[in-house]
């Protein structure tokens, strides 16, 4: 049985990763999903949150992911994201400022509420990742 699977991480601007991994923790829109080798085929809508990829050498890479889709098929995980930032590049002070701004934002109609909720979700995930 395979101990790894191919993982590709792509944003609209570039391909960030294409290598073998042993495990992936993915921020689905409704919670984290763990992916191991030989996982059954599935498609996942991504939310805002931490993406962790465990490498063959025992190391891990972490990212902030903001939306998109993931597909696991034929022992290959493809992550197509709207936004991806390496965890080390997330600035805690900027994330906290974004969170405070989103919390202070008033929303009058449904569209503004939905927009504010997306901003809050993104800012909370960025603070969480930057705090680690």
For each residue, the residues with C-beta under 8 A, 3 or more apart:
1: 37 38
2: 5 37 38 75
3: 22 37
4: 20 21 22 37 56
5: 2 20 21 35 36 37 38 39 72 75 76 77
6: 18 19 20 21 75 76 77
7: 17 18 19 20 21 24 53 76 77 79
8: 15 17 18 76 77 78 79
9: 15 16 17 18 51 53 63 79 81 84
10: 14 15 16 78 79 80 81
11: 14 16 81 82 83 84
12: 82
13:
14: 10 11
15: 8 9 10 18
16: 9 10 11 63 84
17: 7 8 9 53 61
18: 6 7 8 9 15
19: 6 7 55
20: 4 5 6 7 55 56
21: 4 5 6 7 24 53 54 55 56 77
22: 3 4 36 37 54 55 56
23: 34 35 36 52 53 54
24: 7 21 34 35 51 52 53 54 77
25: 32 33 34 35 50 51 52
26: 32 33 34 35 44 46 51 65 70 79
27: 32 46 47 48 49 50 51 65 125
28: 31 32 33 44 45 46 47 70
29: 45 46 47
30: 47
31: 28
32: 25 26 27 28 49 50
33: 25 26 28 44
34: 23 24 25 26
35: 5 23 24 25 26 39 72 77
36: 5 22 23 39
37: 1 2 3 4 5 22 75
38: 1 2 5 75
39: 5 35 36 42 72 75
40: 72
41: 71 72 73 74
42: 39 71 72
43: 69 70 71
44: 26 28 33 69 70 71 72
45: 28 29 69
46: 26 27 28 29 65 67 68 69 70 79 81
47: 27 28 29 30 67 121
48: 27 64 65 66 67 118 121 122 124 125
49: 27 32 64 65 125 128
50: 25 27 32 62 63 64 65 87 125 128 129
51: 9 24 25 26 27 62 63 64 65 79 84
52: 23 24 25 60 61 62
53: 7 9 17 21 23 24 60 61 62 63
54: 21 22 23 24 58 59 60
55: 19 20 21 22 58 59 60 61
56: 4 20 21 22
57:
58: 54 55
59: 54 55
60: 52 53 54 55
61: 17 52 53 55 86 87
62: 50 51 52 53 86 87 129 132
63: 9 16 50 51 53 84 85 86 87
64: 48 49 50 51 83 84 85 87 90 125 126 129
65: 26 27 46 48 49 50 51 68 79 81 83 84
66: 48 81 82 83 84 122 125
67: 46 47 48 81 82 83
68: 46 65 79 80 81 82 83
69: 43 44 45 46 79 80
70: 26 28 43 44 46 77 78 79 80
71: 41 42 43 44 77 78 80
72: 5 35 39 40 41 42 44 76 77
73: 41 76 78
74: 41
75: 2 5 6 37 38 39
76: 5 6 7 8 72 73
77: 5 6 7 8 21 24 35 70 71 72
78: 8 10 70 71 73
79: 7 8 9 10 26 46 51 65 68 69 70
80: 10 68 69 70 71
81: 9 10 11 46 65 66 67 68 84
82: 11 12 66 67 68
83: 11 64 65 66 67 68
84: 9 11 16 51 63 64 65 66 81
85: 63 64 89 90 126
86: 61 62 63 89 90
87: 50 61 62 63 64 90 129 130 132
88:
89: 85 86
90: 64 85 86 87 95 126 129 130
91: 94 95 130
92: 95 96 127 130 131
93: 96 97
94: 91 97 98 126
95: 90 91 92 98 99 123 126 127 129 130
96: 92 93 99 100 127
97: 93 94 100 101
98: 94 95 101 102 119 122 123 126
99: 95 96 102 103 120 123 124 126 127
100: 96 97 103 104
101: 97 98 104 105 119 123
102: 98 99 105 116 119 120 122 123
103: 99 100 120
104: 100 101
105: 101 102 116 119
106: 112
107: 112 113 115 116
108: 112
109: 112 113
110: 113 114
111: 114 115
112: 106 107 108 109 115 116
113: 107 109 110 116 117
114: 110 111 117 118
115: 107 111 112 118 119
116: 102 105 107 112 113 119 120
117: 113 114 120 121
118: 48 114 115 121 122
119: 98 101 102 105 115 116 122 123
120: 99 102 103 116 117 123 124
121: 47 48 117 118 124 125
122: 48 66 98 102 118 119 125 126
123: 95 98 99 101 102 119 120 126 127
124: 48 99 120 121 127 128
125: 27 48 49 50 64 66 121 122 128 129
126: 64 85 90 94 95 98 99 122 123 129 130
127: 92 95 96 99 123 124 130 131
128: 49 50 124 125 131 132
129: 50 62 64 87 90 95 125 126 132
130: 87 90 91 92 95 126 127
131: 92 127 128
132: 62 87 128 129
